[in-house]
Amino acid sequence: MRYEIRVDGQMSETLAKSFPELSHVVMAGQTILFGPVVDEAHIYGLVARCQSLGLRIVEMRRRPE
């Protein structure tokens, strides 16, 4: 599965390194994290990581393979 997670604001490179399994790009005041997600537990882990870092998730969606 591939997912896209949009968070509010521009993440620094240091903060983006907290998600080594995902790529990222900054667009229109948001940071888009994207890449493969292994299973549902991985998704919950990514959400928890965002919350622990104080990131506000704007949108999260599954992308075509």
Predicted model as a PDB file, atoms N, CA, C, CB and O in Angstrom, pLDDT in the B-factor column:
MODEL        1                                                                  
ATOM      1  N   MET A   1       0.843  -1.173   0.000  1.00 93.00           N  
ATOM      2  CA  MET A   1       0.000   0.000   0.000  1.00 93.00           C  
ATOM      3  C   MET A   1       0.889   1.237   0.000  1.00 93.00           C  
ATOM      4  CB  MET A   1      -0.960  -0.003   1.216  1.00 93.00           C  
ATOM      5  O   MET A   1       1.955   1.255   0.616  1.00 93.00           O  
ATOM      6  N   ARG A   2       0.442   2.249  -0.687  1.00 96.00           N  
ATOM      7  CA  ARG A   2       1.141   3.540  -0.673  1.00 96.00           C  
ATOM      8  C   ARG A   2       0.189   4.573  -0.081  1.00 96.00           C  
ATOM      9  CB  ARG A   2       1.617   3.963  -2.122  1.00 96.00           C  
ATOM     10  O   ARG A   2      -1.004   4.578  -0.386  1.00 96.00           O  
ATOM     11  N   TYR A   3       0.725   5.444   0.764  1.00 97.00           N  
ATOM     12  CA  TYR A   3      -0.083   6.467   1.408  1.00 97.00           C  
ATOM     13  C   TYR A   3       0.529   7.842   1.218  1.00 97.00           C  
ATOM     14  CB  TYR A   3      -0.243   6.164   2.887  1.00 97.00           C  
ATOM     15  O   TYR A   3       1.726   7.987   0.972  1.00 97.00           O  
ATOM     16  N   GLU A   4      -0.321   8.839   1.340  1.00 97.00           N  
ATOM     17  CA  GLU A   4       0.083  10.242   1.310  1.00 97.00           C  
ATOM     18  C   GLU A   4      -0.484  10.890   2.570  1.00 97.00           C  
ATOM     19  CB  GLU A   4      -0.423  10.975  -0.003  1.00 97.00           C  
ATOM     20  O   GLU A   4      -1.677  10.781   2.853  1.00 97.00           O  
ATOM     21  N   ILE A   5       0.373  11.556   3.313  1.00 97.00           N  
ATOM     22  CA  ILE A   5      -0.038  12.253   4.530  1.00 97.00           C  
ATOM     23  C   ILE A   5       0.330  13.720   4.363  1.00 97.00           C  
ATOM     24  CB  ILE A   5       0.638  11.633   5.814  1.00 97.00           C  
ATOM     25  O   ILE A   5       1.501  14.060   4.194  1.00 97.00           O  
ATOM     26  N   ARG A   6      -0.680  14.589   4.411  1.00 97.00           N  
ATOM     27  CA  ARG A   6      -0.438  16.031   4.313  1.00 97.00           C  
ATOM     28  C   ARG A   6      -0.490  16.625   5.705  1.00 97.00           C  
ATOM     29  CB  ARG A   6      -1.476  16.722   3.376  1.00 97.00           C  
ATOM     30  O   ARG A   6      -1.468  16.453   6.432  1.00 97.00           O  
ATOM     31  N   VAL A   7       0.583  17.334   6.073  1.00 97.00           N  
ATOM     32  CA  VAL A   7       0.611  18.002   7.370  1.00 97.00           C  
ATOM     33  C   VAL A   7       0.718  19.503   7.151  1.00 97.00           C  
ATOM     34  CB  VAL A   7       1.789  17.485   8.244  1.00 97.00           C  
ATOM     35  O   VAL A   7       1.282  19.964   6.159  1.00 97.00           O  
ATOM     36  N   ASP A   8       0.168  20.252   8.092  1.00 97.00           N  
ATOM     37  CA  ASP A   8       0.153  21.698   8.013  1.00 97.00           C  
ATOM     38  C   ASP A   8       1.558  22.246   8.247  1.00 97.00           C  
ATOM     39  CB  ASP A   8      -0.838  22.285   9.030  1.00 97.00           C  
ATOM     40  O   ASP A   8       2.239  21.843   9.191  1.00 97.00           O  
ATOM     41  N   GLY A   9       1.983  23.156   7.393  1.00 96.00           N  
ATOM     42  CA  GLY A   9       3.266  23.821   7.565  1.00 96.00           C  
ATOM     43  C   GLY A   9       4.411  23.136   6.851  1.00 96.00           C  
ATOM     44  O   GLY A   9       4.273  22.051   6.286  1.00 96.00           O  
ATOM     45  N   GLN A  10       5.539  23.806   6.898  1.00 95.00           N  
ATOM     46  CA  GLN A  10       6.741  23.311   6.243  1.00 95.00           C  
ATOM     47  C   GLN A  10       7.638  22.641   7.273  1.00 95.00           C  
ATOM     48  CB  GLN A  10       7.492  24.456   5.526  1.00 95.00           C  
ATOM     49  O   GLN A  10       8.123  23.292   8.198  1.00 95.00           O  
ATOM     50  N   MET A  11       7.856  21.350   7.113  1.00 95.00           N  
ATOM     51  CA  MET A  11       8.714  20.604   8.025  1.00 95.00           C  
ATOM     52  C   MET A  11      10.177  20.851   7.678  1.00 95.00           C  
ATOM     53  CB  MET A  11       8.391  19.097   7.972  1.00 95.00           C  
ATOM     54  O   MET A  11      10.543  20.935   6.505  1.00 95.00           O  
ATOM     55  N   SER A  12      10.996  20.965   8.696  1.00 92.00           N  
ATOM     56  CA  SER A  12      12.438  21.084   8.474  1.00 92.00           C  
ATOM     57  C   SER A  12      12.987  19.724   8.034  1.00 92.00           C  
ATOM     58  CB  SER A  12      13.166  21.590   9.767  1.00 92.00           C  
ATOM     59  O   SER A  12      12.333  18.694   8.198  1.00 92.00           O  
ATOM     60  N   GLU A  13      14.181  19.741   7.483  1.00 91.00           N  
ATOM     61  CA  GLU A  13      14.822  18.480   7.083  1.00 91.00           C  
ATOM     62  C   GLU A  13      15.049  17.586   8.299  1.00 91.00           C  
ATOM     63  CB  GLU A  13      16.166  18.755   6.366  1.00 91.00           C  
ATOM     64  O   GLU A  13      14.915  16.365   8.213  1.00 91.00           O  
ATOM     65  N   THR A  14      15.389  18.194   9.419  1.00 93.00           N  
ATOM     66  CA  THR A  14      15.614  17.434  10.651  1.00 93.00           C  
ATOM     67  C   THR A  14      14.339  16.732  11.088  1.00 93.00           C  
ATOM     68  CB  THR A  14      16.121  18.353  11.770  1.00 93.00           C  
ATOM     69  O   THR A  14      14.369  15.557  11.454  1.00 93.00           O  
ATOM     70  N   LEU A  15      13.220  17.446  11.052  1.00 94.00           N  
ATOM     71  CA  LEU A  15      11.943  16.860  11.438  1.00 94.00           C  
ATOM     72  C   LEU A  15      11.519  15.782  10.439  1.00 94.00           C  
ATOM     73  CB  LEU A  15      10.862  17.949  11.541  1.00 94.00           C  
ATOM     74  O   LEU A  15      10.978  14.751  10.839  1.00 94.00           O  
ATOM     75  N   ALA A  16      11.756  16.007   9.160  1.00 94.00           N  
ATOM     76  CA  ALA A  16      11.402  15.029   8.132  1.00 94.00           C  
ATOM     77  C   ALA A  16      12.171  13.715   8.324  1.00 94.00           C  
ATOM     78  CB  ALA A  16      11.682  15.605   6.734  1.00 94.00           C  
ATOM     79  O   ALA A  16      11.692  12.651   7.932  1.00 94.00           O  
ATOM     80  N   LYS A  17      13.346  13.792   8.919  1.00 94.00           N  
ATOM     81  CA  LYS A  17      14.134  12.578   9.175  1.00 94.00           C  
ATOM     82  C   LYS A  17      13.484  11.681  10.220  1.00 94.00           C  
ATOM     83  CB  LYS A  17      15.538  12.950   9.628  1.00 94.00           C  
ATOM     84  O   LYS A  17      13.915  10.546  10.422  1.00 94.00           O  
ATOM     85  N   SER A  18      12.445  12.188  10.885  1.00 96.00           N  
ATOM     86  CA  SER A  18      11.690  11.366  11.833  1.00 96.00           C  
ATOM     87  C   SER A  18      10.828  10.344  11.106  1.00 96.00           C  
ATOM     88  CB  SER A  18      10.814  12.249  12.728  1.00 96.00           C  
ATOM     89  O   SER A  18      10.250   9.451  11.727  1.00 96.00           O  
ATOM     90  N   PHE A  19      10.745  10.481   9.781  1.00 97.00           N  
ATOM     91  CA  PHE A  19       9.964   9.572   8.939  1.00 97.00           C  
ATOM     92  C   PHE A  19      10.887   8.995   7.859  1.00 97.00           C  
ATOM     93  CB  PHE A  19       8.733  10.312   8.294  1.00 97.00           C  
ATOM     94  O   PHE A  19      10.699   9.277   6.676  1.00 97.00           O  
ATOM     95  N   PRO A  20      11.885   8.187   8.253  1.00 96.00           N  
ATOM     96  CA  PRO A  20      12.877   7.708   7.282  1.00 96.00           C  
ATOM     97  C   PRO A  20      12.296   6.816   6.187  1.00 96.00           C  
ATOM     98  CB  PRO A  20      13.955   6.956   8.000  1.00 96.00           C  
ATOM     99  O   PRO A  20      12.884   6.691   5.113  1.00 96.00           O  
ATOM    100  N   GLU A  21      11.145   6.194   6.451  1.00 96.00           N  
ATOM    101  CA  GLU A  21      10.551   5.301   5.466  1.00 96.00           C  
ATOM    102  C   GLU A  21       9.729   6.038   4.419  1.00 96.00           C  
ATOM    103  CB  GLU A  21       9.691   4.286   6.156  1.00 96.00           C  
ATOM    104  O   GLU A  21       9.266   5.426   3.458  1.00 96.00           O  
ATOM    105  N   LEU A  22       9.538   7.356   4.592  1.00 97.00           N  
ATOM    106  CA  LEU A  22       8.717   8.139   3.669  1.00 97.00           C  
ATOM    107  C   LEU A  22       9.525   9.237   3.009  1.00 97.00           C  
ATOM    108  CB  LEU A  22       7.525   8.740   4.396  1.00 97.00           C  
ATOM    109  O   LEU A  22      10.473   9.766   3.590  1.00 97.00           O  
ATOM    110  N   SER A  23       9.141   9.572   1.793  1.00 97.00           N  
ATOM    111  CA  SER A  23       9.702  10.729   1.102  1.00 97.00           C  
ATOM    112  C   SER A  23       8.832  11.922   1.460  1.00 97.00           C  
ATOM    113  CB  SER A  23       9.769  10.506  -0.460  1.00 97.00           C  
ATOM    114  O   SER A  23       7.738  11.757   2.001  1.00 97.00           O  
ATOM    115  N   HIS A  24       9.312  13.126   1.160  1.00 97.00           N  
ATOM    116  CA  HIS A  24       8.503  14.308   1.455  1.00 97.00           C  
ATOM    117  C   HIS A  24       8.756  15.408   0.432  1.00 97.00           C  
ATOM    118  CB  HIS A  24       8.801  14.823   2.869  1.00 97.00           C  
ATOM    119  O   HIS A  24       9.796  15.461  -0.225  1.00 97.00           O  
ATOM    120  N   VAL A  25       7.764  16.278   0.325  1.00 97.00           N  
ATOM    121  CA  VAL A  25       7.862  17.451  -0.528  1.00 97.00           C  
ATOM    122  C   VAL A  25       7.016  18.540   0.127  1.00 97.00           C  
ATOM    123  CB  VAL A  25       7.386  17.144  -2.009  1.00 97.00           C  
ATOM    124  O   VAL A  25       6.002  18.250   0.763  1.00 97.00           O  
ATOM    125  N   VAL A  26       7.440  19.793  -0.033  1.00 95.00           N  
ATOM    126  CA  VAL A  26       6.689  20.920   0.521  1.00 95.00           C  
ATOM    127  C   VAL A  26       5.969  21.617  -0.619  1.00 95.00           C  
ATOM    128  CB  VAL A  26       7.626  21.915   1.285  1.00 95.00           C  
ATOM    129  O   VAL A  26       6.575  21.969  -1.631  1.00 95.00           O  
ATOM    130  N   MET A  27       4.655  21.815  -0.442  1.00 93.00           N  
ATOM    131  CA  MET A  27       3.829  22.469  -1.453  1.00 93.00           C  
ATOM    132  C   MET A  27       2.755  23.307  -0.782  1.00 93.00           C  
ATOM    133  CB  MET A  27       3.192  21.432  -2.396  1.00 93.00           C  
ATOM    134  O   MET A  27       2.053  22.814   0.101  1.00 93.00           O  
ATOM    135  N   ALA A  28       2.617  24.541  -1.177  1.00 90.00           N  
ATOM    136  CA  ALA A  28       1.509  25.408  -0.750  1.00 90.00           C  
ATOM    137  C   ALA A  28       1.309  25.419   0.760  1.00 90.00           C  
ATOM    138  CB  ALA A  28       0.227  24.968  -1.418  1.00 90.00           C  
ATOM    139  O   ALA A  28       0.185  25.269   1.239  1.00 90.00           O  
ATOM    140  N   GLY A  29       2.394  25.595   1.512  1.00 93.00           N  
ATOM    141  CA  GLY A  29       2.276  25.688   2.957  1.00 93.00           C  
ATOM    142  C   GLY A  29       2.014  24.385   3.678  1.00 93.00           C  
ATOM    143  O   GLY A  29       1.691  24.385   4.866  1.00 93.00           O  
ATOM    144  N   GLN A  30       2.150  23.272   2.972  1.00 96.00           N  
ATOM    145  CA  GLN A  30       1.967  21.957   3.581  1.00 96.00           C  
ATOM    146  C   GLN A  30       3.168  21.082   3.245  1.00 96.00           C  
ATOM    147  CB  GLN A  30       0.647  21.294   3.095  1.00 96.00           C  
ATOM    148  O   GLN A  30       3.842  21.291   2.237  1.00 96.00           O  
ATOM    149  N   THR A  31       3.422  20.111   4.092  1.00 97.00           N  
ATOM    150  CA  THR A  31       4.426  19.095   3.797  1.00 97.00           C  
ATOM    151  C   THR A  31       3.679  17.813   3.477  1.00 97.00           C  
ATOM    152  CB  THR A  31       5.431  18.894   4.996  1.00 97.00           C  
ATOM    153  O   THR A  31       2.792  17.398   4.222  1.00 97.00           O  
ATOM    154  N   ILE A  32       4.041  17.194   2.370  1.00 97.00           N  
ATOM    155  CA  ILE A  32       3.410  15.947   1.950  1.00 97.00           C  
ATOM    156  C   ILE A  32       4.415  14.818   2.158  1.00 97.00           C  
ATOM    157  CB  ILE A  32       2.935  16.019   0.453  1.00 97.00           C  
ATOM    158  O   ILE A  32       5.481  14.791   1.543  1.00 97.00           O  
ATOM    159  N   LEU A  33       4.055  13.902   3.028  1.00 97.00           N  
ATOM    160  CA  LEU A  33       4.840  12.689   3.252  1.00 97.00           C  
ATOM    161  C   LEU A  33       4.200  11.589   2.426  1.00 97.00           C  
ATOM    162  CB  LEU A  33       4.906  12.301   4.781  1.00 97.00           C  
ATOM    163  O   LEU A  33       2.975  11.463   2.412  1.00 97.00           O  
ATOM    164  N   PHE A  34       5.001  10.792   1.739  1.00 97.00           N  
ATOM    165  CA  PHE A  34       4.420   9.744   0.905  1.00 97.00           C  
ATOM    166  C   PHE A  34       5.361   8.562   0.790  1.00 97.00           C  
ATOM    167  CB  PHE A  34       4.085  10.283  -0.482  1.00 97.00           C  
ATOM    168  O   PHE A  34       6.582   8.699   0.866  1.00 97.00           O  
ATOM    169  N   GLY A  35       4.754   7.392   0.604  1.00 97.00           N  
ATOM    170  CA  GLY A  35       5.551   6.195   0.430  1.00 97.00           C  
ATOM    171  C   GLY A  35       4.791   4.954   0.851  1.00 97.00           C  
ATOM    172  O   GLY A  35       3.595   5.006   1.137  1.00 97.00           O  
ATOM    173  N   PRO A  36       5.506   3.832   0.885  1.00 96.00           N  
ATOM    174  CA  PRO A  36       4.863   2.559   1.208  1.00 96.00           C  
ATOM    175  C   PRO A  36       4.526   2.449   2.690  1.00 96.00           C  
ATOM    176  CB  PRO A  36       5.759   1.403   0.798  1.00 96.00           C  
ATOM    177  O   PRO A  36       5.271   2.915   3.552  1.00 96.00           O  
ATOM    178  N   VAL A  37       3.392   1.825   2.961  1.00 96.00           N  
ATOM    179  CA  VAL A  37       2.948   1.537   4.319  1.00 96.00           C  
ATOM    180  C   VAL A  37       2.680   0.038   4.370  1.00 96.00           C  
ATOM    181  CB  VAL A  37       1.662   2.383   4.721  1.00 96.00           C  
ATOM    182  O   VAL A  37       1.960  -0.499   3.528  1.00 96.00           O  
ATOM    183  N   VAL A  38       3.255  -0.626   5.350  1.00 95.00           N  
ATOM    184  CA  VAL A  38       3.221  -2.085   5.419  1.00 95.00           C  
ATOM    185  C   VAL A  38       1.840  -2.626   5.783  1.00 95.00           C  
ATOM    186  CB  VAL A  38       4.236  -2.575   6.425  1.00 95.00           C  
ATOM    187  O   VAL A  38       1.329  -3.540   5.136  1.00 95.00           O  
ATOM    188  N   ASP A  39       1.245  -2.052   6.823  1.00 95.00           N  
ATOM    189  CA  ASP A  39      -0.034  -2.558   7.303  1.00 95.00           C  
ATOM    190  C   ASP A  39      -0.733  -1.496   8.144  1.00 95.00           C  
ATOM    191  CB  ASP A  39       0.162  -3.851   8.118  1.00 95.00           C  
ATOM    192  O   ASP A  39      -0.247  -0.371   8.268  1.00 95.00           O  
ATOM    193  N   GLU A  40      -1.869  -1.859   8.716  1.00 95.00           N  
ATOM    194  CA  GLU A  40      -2.657  -0.905   9.499  1.00 95.00           C  
ATOM    195  C   GLU A  40      -1.892  -0.419  10.733  1.00 95.00           C  
ATOM    196  CB  GLU A  40      -3.982  -1.542   9.923  1.00 95.00           C  
ATOM    197  O   GLU A  40      -2.004   0.748  11.108  1.00 95.00           O  
ATOM    198  N   ALA A  41      -1.132  -1.287  11.353  1.00 97.00           N  
ATOM    199  CA  ALA A  41      -0.342  -0.898  12.524  1.00 97.00           C  
ATOM    200  C   ALA A  41       0.679   0.176  12.154  1.00 97.00           C  
ATOM    201  CB  ALA A  41       0.372  -2.125  13.125  1.00 97.00           C  
ATOM    202  O   ALA A  41       0.942   1.084  12.942  1.00 97.00           O  
ATOM    203  N   HIS A  42       1.246   0.074  10.969  1.00 97.00           N  
ATOM    204  CA  HIS A  42       2.204   1.070  10.486  1.00 97.00           C  
ATOM    205  C   HIS A  42       1.515   2.429  10.324  1.00 97.00           C  
ATOM    206  CB  HIS A  42       2.832   0.617   9.141  1.00 97.00           C  
ATOM    207  O   HIS A  42       2.087   3.464  10.666  1.00 97.00           O  
ATOM    208  N   ILE A  43       0.298   2.421   9.807  1.00 96.00           N  
ATOM    209  CA  ILE A  43      -0.469   3.663   9.638  1.00 96.00           C  
ATOM    210  C   ILE A  43      -0.691   4.320  11.004  1.00 96.00           C  
ATOM    211  CB  ILE A  43      -1.839   3.381   8.937  1.00 96.00           C  
ATOM    212  O   ILE A  43      -0.446   5.515  11.166  1.00 96.00           O  
ATOM    213  N   TYR A  44      -1.151   3.542  11.978  1.00 97.00           N  
ATOM    214  CA  TYR A  44      -1.379   4.086  13.316  1.00 97.00           C  
ATOM    215  C   TYR A  44      -0.082   4.611  13.929  1.00 97.00           C  
ATOM    216  CB  TYR A  44      -1.994   3.019  14.225  1.00 97.00           C  
ATOM    217  O   TYR A  44      -0.086   5.615  14.642  1.00 97.00           O  
ATOM    218  N   GLY A  45       1.012   3.934  13.649  1.00 97.00           N  
ATOM    219  CA  GLY A  45       2.313   4.389  14.144  1.00 97.00           C  
ATOM    220  C   GLY A  45       2.715   5.723  13.535  1.00 97.00           C  
ATOM    221  O   GLY A  45       3.268   6.579  14.225  1.00 97.00           O  
ATOM    222  N   LEU A  46       2.440   5.907  12.238  1.00 97.00           N  
ATOM    223  CA  LEU A  46       2.745   7.179  11.581  1.00 97.00           C  
ATOM    224  C   LEU A  46       1.907   8.314  12.161  1.00 97.00           C  
ATOM    225  CB  LEU A  46       2.508   7.070  10.071  1.00 97.00           C  
ATOM    226  O   LEU A  46       2.408   9.417  12.381  1.00 97.00           O  
ATOM    227  N   VAL A  47       0.632   8.036  12.404  1.00 97.00           N  
ATOM    228  CA  VAL A  47      -0.258   9.042  13.001  1.00 97.00           C  
ATOM    229  C   VAL A  47       0.239   9.401  14.398  1.00 97.00           C  
ATOM    230  CB  VAL A  47      -1.726   8.522  13.061  1.00 97.00           C  
ATOM    231  O   VAL A  47       0.291  10.578  14.755  1.00 97.00           O  
ATOM    232  N   ALA A  48       0.599   8.409  15.179  1.00 97.00           N  
ATOM    233  CA  ALA A  48       1.098   8.654  16.536  1.00 97.00           C  
ATOM    234  C   ALA A  48       2.388   9.468  16.499  1.00 97.00           C  
ATOM    235  CB  ALA A  48       1.333   7.322  17.274  1.00 97.00           C  
ATOM    236  O   ALA A  48       2.587  10.354  17.330  1.00 97.00           O  
ATOM    237  N   ARG A  49       3.258   9.172  15.546  1.00 97.00           N  
ATOM    238  CA  ARG A  49       4.510   9.914  15.410  1.00 97.00           C  
ATOM    239  C   ARG A  49       4.227  11.378  15.073  1.00 97.00           C  
ATOM    240  CB  ARG A  49       5.405   9.277  14.323  1.00 97.00           C  
ATOM    241  O   ARG A  49       4.860  12.278  15.626  1.00 97.00           O  
ATOM    242  N   CYS A  50       3.280  11.614  14.171  1.00 97.00           N  
ATOM    243  CA  CYS A  50       2.886  12.992  13.833  1.00 97.00           C  
ATOM    244  C   CYS A  50       2.383  13.712  15.074  1.00 97.00           C  
ATOM    245  CB  CYS A  50       1.796  13.002  12.730  1.00 97.00           C  
ATOM    246  O   CYS A  50       2.772  14.850  15.334  1.00 97.00           O  
ATOM    247  N   GLN A  51       1.528  13.062  15.835  1.00 97.00           N  
ATOM    248  CA  GLN A  51       0.970  13.673  17.039  1.00 97.00           C  
ATOM    249  C   GLN A  51       2.057  13.975  18.068  1.00 97.00           C  
ATOM    250  CB  GLN A  51      -0.088  12.760  17.652  1.00 97.00           C  
ATOM    251  O   GLN A  51       2.050  15.044  18.679  1.00 97.00           O  
ATOM    252  N   SER A  52       2.979  13.054  18.261  1.00 97.00           N  
ATOM    253  CA  SER A  52       4.028  13.259  19.261  1.00 97.00           C  
ATOM    254  C   SER A  52       4.973  14.393  18.863  1.00 97.00           C  
ATOM    255  CB  SER A  52       4.822  11.968  19.463  1.00 97.00           C  
ATOM    256  O   SER A  52       5.604  15.004  19.726  1.00 97.00           O  
ATOM    257  N   LEU A  53       5.074  14.678  17.567  1.00 96.00           N  
ATOM    258  CA  LEU A  53       5.923  15.767  17.078  1.00 96.00           C  
ATOM    259  C   LEU A  53       5.160  17.084  16.963  1.00 96.00           C  
ATOM    260  CB  LEU A  53       6.516  15.400  15.729  1.00 96.00           C  
ATOM    261  O   LEU A  53       5.724  18.105  16.572  1.00 96.00           O  
ATOM    262  N   GLY A  54       3.868  17.051  17.306  1.00 96.00           N  
ATOM    263  CA  GLY A  54       3.063  18.267  17.259  1.00 96.00           C  
ATOM    264  C   GLY A  54       2.636  18.675  15.856  1.00 96.00           C  
ATOM    265  O   GLY A  54       2.326  19.841  15.611  1.00 96.00           O  
ATOM    266  N   LEU A  55       2.619  17.714  14.933  1.00 97.00           N  
ATOM    267  CA  LEU A  55       2.213  17.995  13.555  1.00 97.00           C  
ATOM    268  C   LEU A  55       0.702  17.828  13.414  1.00 97.00           C  
ATOM    269  CB  LEU A  55       2.956  17.066  12.562  1.00 97.00           C  
ATOM    270  O   LEU A  55       0.117  16.898  13.969  1.00 97.00           O  
ATOM    271  N   ARG A  56       0.085  18.726  12.675  1.00 97.00           N  
ATOM    272  CA  ARG A  56      -1.363  18.629  12.443  1.00 97.00           C  
ATOM    273  C   ARG A  56      -1.594  17.997  11.075  1.00 97.00           C  
ATOM    274  CB  ARG A  56      -2.052  20.039  12.530  1.00 97.00           C  
ATOM    275  O   ARG A  56      -1.218  18.569  10.052  1.00 97.00           O  
ATOM    276  N   ILE A  57      -2.211  16.816  11.057  1.00 98.00           N  
ATOM    277  CA  ILE A  57      -2.519  16.126   9.809  1.00 98.00           C  
ATOM    278  C   ILE A  57      -3.730  16.792   9.179  1.00 98.00           C  
ATOM    279  CB  ILE A  57      -2.777  14.607  10.048  1.00 98.00           C  
ATOM    280  O   ILE A  57      -4.788  16.906   9.798  1.00 98.00           O  
ATOM    281  N   VAL A  58      -3.557  17.233   7.933  1.00 97.00           N  
ATOM    282  CA  VAL A  58      -4.631  17.885   7.185  1.00 97.00           C  
ATOM    283  C   VAL A  58      -5.419  16.839   6.402  1.00 97.00           C  
ATOM    284  CB  VAL A  58      -4.062  18.968   6.229  1.00 97.00           C  
ATOM    285  O   VAL A  58      -6.646  16.898   6.324  1.00 97.00           O  
ATOM    286  N   GLU A  59      -4.695  15.883   5.826  1.00 97.00           N  
ATOM    287  CA  GLU A  59      -5.330  14.849   5.005  1.00 97.00           C  
ATOM    288  C   GLU A  59      -4.429  13.617   4.977  1.00 97.00           C  
ATOM    289  CB  GLU A  59      -5.605  15.369   3.555  1.00 97.00           C  
ATOM    290  O   GLU A  59      -3.203  13.710   5.027  1.00 97.00           O  
ATOM    291  N   MET A  60      -5.080  12.471   4.895  1.00 97.00           N  
ATOM    292  CA  MET A  60      -4.349  11.211   4.769  1.00 97.00           C  
ATOM    293  C   MET A  60      -5.143  10.341   3.811  1.00 97.00           C  
ATOM    294  CB  MET A  60      -4.144  10.499   6.169  1.00 97.00           C  
ATOM    295  O   MET A  60      -6.350  10.163   3.971  1.00 97.00           O  
ATOM    296  N   ARG A  61      -4.449   9.796   2.804  1.00 96.00           N  
ATOM    297  CA  ARG A  61      -5.173   8.965   1.850  1.00 96.00           C  
ATOM    298  C   ARG A  61      -4.283   7.903   1.246  1.00 96.00           C  
ATOM    299  CB  ARG A  61      -5.768   9.816   0.756  1.00 96.00           C  
ATOM    300  O   ARG A  61      -3.064   8.045   1.147  1.00 96.00           O  
ATOM    301  N   ARG A  62      -4.947   6.830   0.845  1.00 95.00           N  
ATOM    302  CA  ARG A  62      -4.262   5.744   0.157  1.00 95.00           C  
ATOM    303  C   ARG A  62      -4.105   6.126  -1.304  1.00 95.00           C  
ATOM    304  CB  ARG A  62      -5.036   4.400   0.303  1.00 95.00           C  
ATOM    305  O   ARG A  62      -5.038   6.633  -1.927  1.00 95.00           O  
ATOM    306  N   ARG A  63      -2.929   5.883  -1.842  1.00 93.00           N  
ATOM    307  CA  ARG A  63      -2.622   6.206  -3.240  1.00 93.00           C  
ATOM    308  C   ARG A  63      -2.576   4.932  -4.073  1.00 93.00           C  
ATOM    309  CB  ARG A  63      -1.279   6.965  -3.347  1.00 93.00           C  
ATOM    310  O   ARG A  63      -2.295   3.855  -3.548  1.00 93.00           O  
ATOM    311  N   PRO A  64      -2.849   5.050  -5.357  1.00 88.00           N  
ATOM    312  CA  PRO A  64      -2.732   3.875  -6.224  1.00 88.00           C  
ATOM    313  C   PRO A  64      -1.303   3.337  -6.215  1.00 88.00           C  
ATOM    314  CB  PRO A  64      -3.160   4.222  -7.664  1.00 88.00           C  
ATOM    315  O   PRO A  64      -0.347   4.096  -6.055  1.00 88.00           O  
ATOM    316  N   GLU A  65      -1.167   2.051  -6.383  1.00 81.00           N  
ATOM    317  CA  GLU A  65       0.165   1.418  -6.388  1.00 81.00           C  
ATOM    318  C   GLU A  65       0.999   1.877  -7.538  1.00 81.00           C  
ATOM    319  CB  GLU A  65       0.045  -0.080  -6.433  1.00 81.00           C  
ATOM    320  O   GLU A  65       2.141   1.441  -7.686  1.00 81.00           O  
TER     321      GLU A  65                                                      
ENDMDL                                                                          
END                                                                             
